[in-house]
Amino acid sequence: MFCNRKPFVNSKIKIEKLAEDCKNQQAYFRMVSGFAGERYEFEKCLPDDFKREDMTSYRRGDTVVLRFPLTTGKTVLYKLTVDIDSYPKYGVVVVDDDIYMVIPTKD
């Protein structure tokens, strides 16, 4: 017997407003692997009225792509926590124009 699953990507985002401007934005991207997928934490400058529904996620080959709205008005600094559950395994995450390799490590 074999598993006949179709490719998918599911994402959940938690947003936390850090500042009313983006001058103290930290350039980090953290990944934590879990049983049900990966969690990514990073800071991003986004529109003041950013909502969870404004982020889109999709698969492109072995890549998971996260897209955020273009900033045209006032922007504020958010801490984002994005949980991704995807099949099959992916090796790259693209956040707008930033590319990150997903490299599992062993303890």
Secondary structure, DSSP 8 states (H G I E B T S, - for coil): -------EEEEEEEEEEEESSSTT----EEEEEETTEEEEEEEEEEETT--GGG-EEEEETTEEEEE-----S-EEEEEEEEEEEEES--SEEEETTEEEE------
